[in-house]
Each structure stands twice: as structure tokens, then as C-alpha cells.
Amino acid sequence: MKSQPLSSPFSVMVHKEIADHIRSWRFIVLIGLIILTFVASMYVSLGNIRSAMGNANDPDRSFLYLKLLTTTDNSTPPFHVFLSFLAPLLGISLGFDAINSEQNSGTLTRLLAQPIYRDNLLLAKFVSALIMVSVLFLVLTLLMTGGGLVLTGVRMEPQELLRILGFLLICVIYVSFWLSLSIVLSIRFRQAATSALTAVGIWLFFTVFYQIVVNLLIRSFLPDPSFLTQDQILRYNELILDILRIAPNQLYTDASTTMLMPSVRSLSPMTMEQMAGAIPAPLPFKESIMIVWPQVSGLIGATVACFALSYYLFMRREIRS
């Protein structure tokens, strides 16, 4: 009889981390918040979908399933705006104690005493959390698609499916950045509370205070726009946008808005001549991908940089103390 092949240490650690996430109360609470937000957004969208689809001035009115994610009555933000606040908390909650909790409980020394590479341990922490997040967003997407199909009876177009899958991928990448950042902090700080507060502080800075700081600096150092020509104003606005796009939430907002609203033709300031020559029609999926690629590549680059930093810090860390 042939012996059964043994599972690799990496796959064993991934399964163990997924089981720990499923059993943790913080993950269950965050899933509940995201699902509640999704249900509330869907309820508001379905209540206003008739008026949104009947707006003759809206070039995106034919995309029913995209409207379910973007239509609102201004009482609550649309779902993709809600995710810009909740997705970082999901990534932080999955990674803020990835390493320091193992070391404080004494399991890290016993774990690495086995024939396990340190990089496999880090990668298992990262991959298991991404699997959980990807499954969560995929389930929400299937619920949205199924609910829209049952309630409206309208068939989904292939371009809508591609755009929703692209939005799903952008959400996963956005969460992965905050996850990799929180893993770095879990290596850098010995106490889980310190790493969690630092990660939340960084999130609050970019979400609330960063735009305020940028506006104050612009008013202090840049000239008054009323004294500038049209070309200078365009360069002025492009500089402001470039500074604001240092924030990961701005990159996510730009990418998700372009993916869910096919009529968005540019994320940069446009002249009156360009606006006059533009046809108010939805862009093909490929052109929308080209528009959002700088934002997506920026998020991917930041995620890779944070993970590389966590790898460097973990390789040099003394785990026996």
C-alpha cells in the first residue's frame, strides 16, 4: 500500500491560522459589521434603483448591478464608501497580533523549533488572512448578484461581471496593505495593544487628518489660485491630487469609483476643451483598467514594501527573549 503524502508545513500553518480566525470573536464581529453594512446599502439601493435607472442624463443607467453598489439616497453612503472605512479595520484586526501574541504566549519558540522556515510562518499568516477576506468579499458579491437577479429578473452583462470582479480584487488588495502594515507593527512592538493602537492611529491619520494637513500646507506654501492662469491651475490641481494620493484610502477611492462607474473617463483635472470633446458614454472595461492601474499598482507596491519590511525585521529578531 502506498503511504499518504504528508501535508507541507506551510499548508498546515495556513489551515491552522484560518481555523483560528474563524473561531475569533473579533473576526466574527467585523464580518457582522460588514454584512450589516452590505444589507443596509443593498436595501437603500433597491429602494432607489428605479429612479437611478430612469435618469436619462446618467450614462451609467444601463448598468443595473453596478448601480446596486453605488446608488444611495444620501441617508447612508454607498457600499464602496463604507468599505473604505471598514476594510482597513478588517486588515488591522487580522494582523495586529500576528507575531507578538505568539511570542508573548511562548508558542513562537516552540513553533520555530520545528523544521519550519521563518518566512513560511510570515507567509502563512498573510495568506490565511487574505483567503478569509477574499472568501468574505466573494460571498457578498454572490449575494448581491443573486439578490439583484431574484428581485429584478435582469440578466447581468459580461462587462458588469468583470467590473464587479475588478472591484472585488481592489478591495482585497486594499485590505492586504493594511494587513501587511499591521504585521510589521506586530513584529516591531512586543505588546499587541501597542501595535493595534499604532495601526489604528495610522488609519485615522490618513482617513481624517491627512487631507486637513495637506490643505494647511497648500495654503501656506502655494500661491492663491485666483492669480494663476488656466494651465497653472491645472498643474496646481494635479500637484494637490498627487499629494493626496499618498494616502492609501485615496488610491482605493479612485480605483473603486472608476471600476464601478464606467462613465469616469479620467482621474486628473481636465480642460474645458477636453470636456467639450468628450462623449458622455461608458468606457470599455479595458480602458477603465488602464485608468486605475497606477492606483492599483501603488497599493500593490505599498503592500509588497510592508511585507518585505516585516520579513527583514522578523529575520533579525531574537525570538527566545
C-alpha positions as CSV (number, residue, x, y, z in Angstrom):
1,M,0.0,0.0,0.0
2,K,1.2,3.5,-0.8
3,S,1.6,5.8,2.1
4,Q,-0.4,9.0,2.1
5,P,1.7,12.1,1.3
6,L,2.2,14.4,4.2
7,S,0.9,17.9,4.1
8,S,3.6,20.6,3.8
9,P,4.3,22.7,6.9
10,F,3.1,25.8,5.1
11,S,-0.3,24.3,4.3
12,V,-0.7,23.0,7.8
13,M,0.0,26.5,9.2
14,V,-2.4,28.1,6.7
15,H,-5.2,25.8,7.8
16,K,-4.4,26.4,11.5
17,E,-4.5,30.2,11.0
18,I,-7.8,30.0,9.1
19,A,-9.3,28.0,11.9
20,D,-8.1,30.5,14.5
21,H,-9.6,33.4,12.5
22,I,-12.9,31.6,12.2
23,R,-13.1,31.0,15.9
24,S,-12.0,34.5,16.9
25,W,-14.7,36.9,18.2
26,R,-13.1,40.0,16.7
27,F,-13.3,38.5,13.2
28,I,-16.9,37.5,13.7
29,V,-17.8,41.0,14.9
30,L,-16.1,42.6,11.9
31,I,-17.8,40.2,9.5
32,G,-21.1,41.1,11.1
33,L,-20.5,44.8,10.7
34,I,-19.6,44.4,7.0
35,I,-22.6,42.2,6.3
36,L,-24.9,44.6,8.1
37,T,-23.4,47.5,6.1
38,F,-23.9,45.5,2.9
39,V,-27.5,44.7,3.7
40,A,-28.3,48.3,4.6
41,S,-26.6,49.6,1.3
42,M,-28.5,47.0,-0.7
43,Y,-31.8,48.0,0.9
44,V,-31.2,51.6,0.1
45,S,-30.0,50.9,-3.4
46,L,-33.0,48.7,-4.2
47,G,-35.4,51.4,-2.9
48,N,-33.8,54.0,-5.2
49,I,-32.9,51.8,-8.2
50,R,-36.0,52.8,-10.3
51,S,-35.2,56.5,-10.1
52,A,-31.5,55.8,-10.8
53,M,-32.2,53.7,-13.9
54,G,-34.8,56.2,-15.2
55,N,-32.3,59.2,-15.1
56,A,-31.8,59.9,-18.8
57,N,-28.7,62.2,-18.0
58,D,-26.8,59.3,-16.3
59,P,-24.6,57.5,-18.8
60,D,-24.3,54.5,-16.4
61,R,-28.1,54.0,-16.1
62,S,-27.9,50.7,-18.0
63,F,-25.6,49.0,-15.5
64,L,-28.1,47.7,-13.0
65,Y,-25.8,45.6,-10.9
66,L,-23.2,48.4,-10.6
67,K,-26.0,50.7,-9.5
68,L,-26.7,48.4,-6.7
69,L,-23.3,49.2,-5.3
70,T,-23.3,52.9,-6.0
71,T,-26.9,54.2,-5.7
72,T,-27.9,55.9,-2.5
73,D,-30.5,58.4,-1.2
74,N,-27.8,60.3,0.8
75,S,-29.1,58.9,4.1
76,T,-26.2,56.3,4.0
77,P,-23.1,56.2,1.9
78,P,-22.9,53.6,-0.9
79,F,-21.2,50.2,-0.1
80,H,-17.8,51.0,-1.7
81,V,-17.6,54.1,0.5
82,F,-18.4,52.1,3.6
83,L,-15.7,49.7,2.7
84,S,-13.1,52.4,2.6
85,F,-13.7,52.7,6.4
86,L,-14.3,49.1,7.3
87,A,-11.7,47.3,5.1
88,P,-8.7,48.8,7.0
89,L,-10.2,47.7,10.3
90,L,-10.6,44.2,8.9
91,G,-7.0,44.1,7.8
92,I,-5.7,45.5,11.1
93,S,-7.8,43.1,13.2
94,L,-6.3,40.1,11.3
95,G,-2.7,41.2,11.7
96,F,-2.0,43.4,14.7
97,D,-1.1,40.5,17.0
98,A,0.2,38.0,14.3
99,I,3.6,37.7,15.8
100,N,3.7,39.4,19.2
101,S,0.8,37.2,20.6
102,E,2.7,34.1,19.6
103,Q,5.9,35.3,21.3
104,N,4.1,36.5,24.5
105,S,2.3,33.2,24.8
106,G,5.6,31.2,24.3
107,T,4.3,29.3,21.2
108,L,6.6,31.1,18.8
109,T,9.8,29.5,20.2
110,R,8.2,26.0,20.2
111,L,6.8,26.6,16.7
112,L,10.1,27.6,15.2
113,A,11.9,24.8,16.9
114,Q,10.2,22.6,14.3
115,P,11.6,22.3,10.8
116,I,9.8,25.5,9.7
117,Y,11.3,28.5,8.0
118,R,10.5,31.9,9.4
119,D,9.4,33.2,6.0
120,N,6.9,30.4,5.8
121,L,5.4,31.5,9.1
122,L,5.0,35.1,8.0
123,L,3.6,34.0,4.6
124,A,1.1,31.7,6.3
125,K,-0.1,34.5,8.5
126,F,-0.5,36.7,5.4
127,V,-2.1,34.2,3.0
128,S,-4.6,32.8,5.6
129,A,-5.9,36.2,6.3
130,L,-6.2,37.0,2.6
131,I,-8.1,33.8,2.0
132,M,-10.6,34.8,4.6
133,V,-11.0,38.3,3.2
134,S,-11.3,37.0,-0.4
135,V,-14.0,34.5,0.6
136,L,-15.9,37.1,2.5
137,F,-16.0,39.6,-0.4
138,L,-16.8,36.8,-2.9
139,V,-19.8,35.7,-0.8
140,L,-21.0,39.3,-0.6
141,T,-20.6,39.6,-4.4
142,L,-22.6,36.4,-5.0
143,L,-25.3,37.6,-2.5
144,M,-25.6,40.9,-4.4
145,T,-25.8,39.2,-7.8
146,G,-28.3,36.6,-6.6
147,G,-30.4,39.2,-4.8
148,G,-30.5,41.5,-7.8
149,L,-31.3,38.7,-10.2
150,V,-34.2,37.4,-8.0
151,L,-35.7,40.9,-7.3
152,T,-35.3,42.4,-10.7
153,G,-35.0,39.5,-13.1
154,V,-32.4,41.3,-15.2
155,R,-29.5,39.3,-16.6
156,M,-26.0,40.5,-15.7
157,E,-23.9,41.7,-18.6
158,P,-20.4,40.4,-19.0
159,Q,-18.9,43.9,-18.5
160,E,-20.7,44.3,-15.2
161,L,-19.4,40.9,-14.0
162,L,-15.8,42.0,-15.0
163,R,-16.2,45.3,-13.2
164,I,-17.6,43.7,-10.1
165,L,-14.8,41.2,-10.0
166,G,-12.3,44.0,-10.6
167,F,-13.8,45.9,-7.6
168,L,-13.6,42.7,-5.5
169,L,-9.8,42.4,-6.4
170,I,-9.2,46.1,-5.5
171,C,-10.9,45.6,-2.1
172,V,-8.7,42.5,-1.4
173,I,-5.6,44.5,-2.3
174,Y,-6.7,47.4,-0.1
175,V,-7.2,45.1,2.8
176,S,-3.8,43.3,2.1
177,F,-2.0,46.6,2.5
178,W,-3.4,47.2,6.0
179,L,-2.8,43.6,6.8
180,S,0.9,43.8,5.9
181,L,1.3,47.1,7.7
182,S,-0.3,45.6,10.9
183,I,2.0,42.5,10.6
184,V,5.0,44.9,10.5
185,L,3.8,46.6,13.7
186,S,3.2,43.2,15.4
187,I,6.8,42.4,14.8
188,R,8.1,45.9,15.8
189,F,6.1,46.1,19.1
190,R,6.1,43.5,21.8
191,Q,2.6,44.3,23.1
192,A,-0.4,43.6,20.9
193,A,-2.2,46.7,22.3
194,T,0.6,49.0,21.2
195,S,0.7,47.6,17.7
196,A,-3.2,47.8,17.4
197,L,-3.3,51.4,18.6
198,T,-0.4,52.4,16.3
199,A,-2.2,50.8,13.3
200,V,-5.5,52.5,14.2
201,G,-3.6,55.8,14.6
202,I,-2.1,55.5,11.1
203,W,-5.5,54.7,9.7
204,L,-7.1,57.7,11.4
205,F,-4.3,60.0,10.2
206,F,-4.8,59.0,6.6
207,T,-8.6,58.9,6.8
208,V,-9.3,62.1,8.8
209,F,-6.2,64.3,9.3
210,Y,-4.1,63.8,6.2
211,Q,-6.4,65.9,4.0
212,I,-6.5,68.7,6.6
213,V,-2.7,68.7,6.9
214,V,-2.4,68.9,3.1
215,N,-4.9,71.8,2.9
216,L,-3.0,73.7,5.6
217,L,0.4,73.2,3.8
218,I,-1.1,74.2,0.4
219,R,-2.5,77.4,1.8
220,S,0.9,78.2,3.5
221,F,3.3,77.5,0.7
222,L,1.4,77.5,-2.7
223,P,0.1,80.7,-4.4
224,D,-3.5,81.8,-4.4
225,P,-5.3,80.0,-7.4
226,S,-7.1,83.3,-8.2
227,F,-3.8,84.7,-9.5
228,L,-2.9,81.8,-11.7
229,T,-3.6,81.1,-15.4
230,Q,-5.6,78.1,-16.5
231,D,-2.5,76.0,-17.2
232,Q,-1.1,76.9,-13.9
233,I,-4.4,75.9,-12.2
234,L,-4.3,72.5,-13.9
235,R,-0.8,71.9,-12.7
236,Y,-1.8,73.2,-9.2
237,N,-4.7,70.7,-9.0
238,E,-2.5,67.9,-10.3
239,L,0.0,68.6,-7.6
240,I,-2.7,68.5,-5.0
241,L,-4.1,65.2,-6.3
242,D,-0.6,63.7,-6.4
243,I,0.0,64.6,-2.7
244,L,-3.4,63.3,-1.7
245,R,-2.8,60.0,-3.4
246,I,0.0,59.2,-1.0
247,A,-2.9,58.1,1.3
248,P,-4.0,54.5,0.5
249,N,-7.7,55.4,1.1
250,Q,-7.5,57.9,-1.8
251,L,-6.0,55.3,-4.1
252,Y,-8.7,52.9,-3.2
253,T,-11.5,55.5,-3.7
254,D,-10.1,56.5,-7.1
255,A,-9.8,52.9,-8.2
256,S,-13.2,51.7,-6.9
257,T,-15.1,54.7,-8.2
258,T,-13.6,54.2,-11.7
259,M,-14.4,50.5,-11.7
260,L,-18.0,50.9,-10.5
261,M,-18.8,54.0,-12.7
262,P,-17.9,53.3,-16.3
263,S,-18.5,56.9,-17.3
264,V,-15.5,58.1,-15.3
265,R,-13.0,59.0,-18.1
266,S,-10.1,60.5,-16.1
267,L,-8.9,60.9,-12.6
268,S,-6.9,64.0,-13.4
269,P,-8.1,67.6,-14.0
270,M,-9.5,68.2,-17.5
271,T,-9.5,71.4,-19.5
272,M,-12.7,72.8,-21.0
273,E,-11.6,71.7,-24.4
274,Q,-11.2,68.1,-23.3
275,M,-14.6,68.1,-21.6
276,A,-16.3,69.6,-24.6
277,G,-14.8,66.9,-26.9
278,A,-15.6,64.0,-24.6
279,I,-18.7,61.9,-25.3
280,P,-20.8,61.1,-22.2
281,A,-20.7,57.3,-22.7
282,P,-19.4,54.4,-20.6
283,L,-15.8,53.4,-21.2
284,P,-14.9,49.8,-22.1
285,F,-13.6,47.7,-19.2
286,K,-10.0,47.6,-20.7
287,E,-9.8,51.4,-20.7
288,S,-11.0,51.7,-17.1
289,I,-8.3,49.2,-16.1
290,M,-5.7,51.4,-17.8
291,I,-7.0,54.4,-15.8
292,V,-6.9,52.7,-12.4
293,W,-3.7,50.8,-13.0
294,P,-1.4,53.5,-11.3
295,Q,-3.6,53.4,-8.2
296,V,-3.7,49.6,-8.1
297,S,0.0,49.3,-8.7
298,G,0.6,51.8,-5.9
299,L,-1.4,49.7,-3.4
300,I,0.4,46.6,-4.5
301,G,3.8,48.3,-4.2
302,A,3.0,49.5,-0.7
303,T,1.8,46.1,0.3
304,V,5.0,44.4,-1.0
305,A,7.1,47.1,0.7
306,C,5.4,46.5,4.1
307,F,5.7,42.7,3.7
308,A,9.4,43.0,2.8
309,L,10.0,45.2,5.8
310,S,8.2,42.6,8.1
311,Y,10.4,39.9,6.6
312,Y,13.6,41.9,7.3
313,L,12.6,42.7,10.9
314,F,11.5,39.1,11.6
315,M,14.7,37.6,10.2
316,R,16.7,39.8,12.6
317,R,14.5,39.3,15.6
318,E,15.6,37.4,18.7
319,I,12.6,35.1,19.5
320,R,13.9,33.4,22.6
321,S,13.7,36.5,24.8
